[in-house]
């Protein structure tokens, strides 16, 4: 009897802990999702929704969600909510199966209302910590930035590369060859490519024993800017893609915020900036994560320069045309 009671109590405590952790995650992510235009879908019944609701939400009862999922604006991130978080958990699973890549379970609808008010009054949670210069290595200026609410530090490197932008982009856009030059990459490939400037990619990083390998599902988007000088911004963040579910024995990491910025200085001269803020998850202490990632900008830029020396690197023709038209 005592044994069965202990199991029951343990199960209840585990459930409470899970709900608590889910609440913390929602409080952290919802403001940022709202700030970038996510849609709030309340999956309570129409009667519940009529009594009280978030005025910025749309109501699709859970039992109608499969049939009415198409009414959710295409291309938007989706925040689902209900009364407690149980129905919204089921709603998240339904929407993911329907092909929605970004779905967040916020739990109680009241949480979305409170966080919406906070975003309205104070703006989204800030990532605007200032970059602090930390030194220079091999002609590469190094910076770090500590962000509010995160124990993972962002790192940045800046340098001039004596190579044209089309060739550099040719290396960065060739995901399959990433393991030739990016440190510790065991696998690297495109999951799917929507356009020339929007794709999903996957990479798996080798990790020394006894730790498990880390992998990342990455949404990569590129933006070309013509003025004041031709520039390209390649932004990379983690996301969920149903075509690449979690792999057994591999820890799924989170690429919080990362980018390459290329600025045109001449036909064979480019100013390069690379930034990273990534959480490999798992049991690795964050101070160890920060220590290793502090070397990432230098290691990446050096490896990129080495890759550019290969004779079989193909220029990115879209980049070449954009510069020619400038």
N, C-alpha and C positions, 0 to 999 in steps of 0.2 A: 504493500500500500504506500509506504513511504517512498519507495522507488518510483512508482507511477506518479505520485504527487510531485516528486522532484523533477521528473521529465516535463510534467505539465507546467510547473512554475518556470522551468528553464525556457520552455517554448514561448510562454507569455512574455518573459523578459526579452527574449531575442526579438519577438515581434515589436515590442515597444522600442527597442534600440533601433531596429530597422526603420520604423516610422520616424523616429527622431532624426536619424541621419538623412532620410529622404527630405524631411522638412528643412534641414540645414542647406542641402544642395539646392532646393527650390528657392530659398531666400537669397542664395548667392547668384543664381542664374537668371531668375525671372526678370529682375530689373534690366539686365543687359538685353535679354530677348525682347522685352517690351520696347526698349529704346530703338531697336532696329526693325520694329514693325511687325513683330510676331502676332498671330491671330489667337485670341483666347476662345476656346470652345468649351462650353459648359455642358456636360453630358448628363445632368440631372433631368428629371422629368419636366415636362412643360409646366405642370402645376407647381413644382418646387421653384422653378425659374421665375414664374410669375410673382411669387410671394416676395422674393428678394434675389437680386443678382448684381453682377458687375455690369454697369451700363455699357462697357466697351466689349462685352463678350457676345458671342452668338450661341444660341441654344440648339444643340442636336442631341436629343436623348440617346442614351447608349444603345437601346434596342433598335434605333433607326440609323445608327452611324454608318454601318456598311452600305446601306442604300443611299445615304445622303452625303457621303464623304466628298463627292465631286463638287458640292456647294462651297467647300472651303477654298479660298483663293489660292490658285496655283502658284507654286514657287515660294510660298511663305512658310516660315517656321511656325509651328503650332504648339500652343500651351493648352493642355487639357486640364480640366478641374471638375470637381463634383462636390459632394457634401463632406466626404472624409478622405478621399484618395483611392478608395477601392475601385469604384467604377471608372475613374480616370486612368487607373493602371490598366484596366481591360481595354479602355479606349486607345491608349497608347499602342498596345499590341495590335489592335485592329488597323490603326492608321499606318503603322510601320509595314504591316502586311500589304496594305494598299499602295505602298510606294512612297509614303511621306518620309523623307530622310531625317528631318529635324522635328522631333516631337518630345516635349518635356511634360512630365506629370507634376503639376504644381500642388496637387492635393486639394484641400478645401478651397472653394471658390472665394471665400473671404480673404484668403491669403493673396490671391491675385488682385483683389480690390485694394487692400492695404498697400501692396507694393506698387500698384499703379498710382496711387495717391502720392507715395514717396517719390516716384520718378517724376511726376508732374511738378511737385514742389521743389525738388532738389536736383533734378536731372539724373541721368543714368550713373551707375557706379563708375567712378573715374579710373581710367588707365593712364592718367596724365602725369604720373610721377616724372621727375626730370631726369634726363640722362646725365650720369656722372662719369667724367673721363677718368679712366683708371691707369692709362699708360699707353705704350706703343710697343709693338713687336713686329720686326721685319717689315717696317714701313706701314703697318696696319694700326690705325688708331682704335683703341679699345674703350668701351663704355659699359656701364651697368645701370640698371634701373630697378629699384625696389617698388613693388606695386602694393597699394592698400589691400589688405585681406588675403595676400598670397605669400607663402613662405618660399615660393620658387622665384628666383631673381631672373630678370630679362638681361640678355647680353647682346652687345652690338659691336660690329667691326666695320671700319671704313678705310678704303684705300683706292688708289688709282691703278688700273690694270691696262697695260699696253696692248690692248686688243679691242677690236670693234664690237659693238653691241650685238650684231646679228650672230656672231660666232659664240659669244658668251651665252646668249639665249639658246643657241643650238645645243649647248651642253646642259643648261638648266632644264630645258623642256624635254630632253630625251630621258624619260624616267627609267626606261629599261636599262640604260647604261649607268644609272646612278651608283650601282654597286662597284663600278670600276674605280670610282674616285671618292665617294663619300665614306667616311670612317665607319667600320664595323657593320656595314649594310650586307645582310645575307640575301635578302630578296627585295626587289624594287620593280613595280610594274603598274600600269594604268588599270584601274578597275573599270572605268567607263569615261568617255570623253563626250561632253555635251557640245562644246564648240571649241574653236582654237584657243579660247581664253578661259574656258571653264571645264575642269575635269576633276575626277576622283582618282586618287592614287593610293597605293599600299606599299609600305616598306616594313621589313623586319630587321631588327638590330640584334646582332650577336652580343650576348652578355656572359661574362666569365662565370664559370661554375663557382658556387652552387646556385647562383641566381638564374631565373628563367629568362629566356629571350623576351624582348619587348617588341610589339608591333604597333603600327599607327595607320589609321584610315584617315586620309587627308583630303580636304576639299581645297583645291588650288584655283585661284582666280587671278587673271592678269588684267592690268589697265595701262593703256598707253596714253601719255600726256604730251601734247605738242609744245606747250609753252611753260616757262620761258626757254627751255631747251628740251629736245626730245628725251623723254624719260619713260621707263617701264617699271611698274610696281607689280611684283608677283607675291600675292598674299596666300598664306597657308595656315589653315586651322583644322583641328580634328572635327570629325563629324561621324555620323552613323550611316552606313550604306548597307542595305540588305544583301547586296551582292558579295559582301565580304564580312560574314559574321565572325564572332570571336573564335580563336583557335585554341584547342585544348593544349595546355602546357605552355602557353605563351601569354604574358601579361599585356593587356592592351593599354598603351600609354596615351597621354593627351598632349597634343601640340596646341598649347593655349593660344599662342600668337607668334607668328613667324613670317618673315618676308625677305625678299631680295629687292633692292631698289637700284636700278641702273640709270645713270645720267650720261648723256652723250657729250663727250669732250672733243671728239674728232673721229675720223674714219678708223683709226687704230688706237683709240684712247677712250677709256670709260671709267667713270667714277662709280664704284660699287659699294653698296651698304648691305650688310646682312644682319638680321636680327633673329633671336630665338628666345622663346620662353616655353619650356616643355616640362611636363611632369611624367616621369616614367612609371609612376604609380608603384604599387607593391610596398615592400618593407624597407626600401632604400631610404635612409635618413635624408632629409632635404638639404642638409649642409653638404652631404656627399654629392647630391645631385648638382648643387650650385658650383661646387668645386670643379667637377668634371665639365659642366657646361660652360664655365668661364673660358675654357680653351676652345670651344666650338667655333667662334668666328675666325680665329687665326688658323686652326686646322682646316676649316672649310675653304677659306680663301686660298691657302697654300695648295690644297688638293685641286681646287678649280684651276689655278694657274698651271699646274702640272698636266691636268687633263687637256687644257687648251693647246699644249705643245704637240698633241697627237695629230698626225696628218689626216686622219679620217673623220675629223669633226666637220659636220655639215652645218653651214649657216642656216639660221631660221629665216626663211624667205619673207614671211610676213613682216618681220622686224626690218629686214633689208629694204623692203618696199616702203615701209612707214618713214624710214630715215630718208630715203631717196625723194619722197614726196614732201619732205619738210622744207 
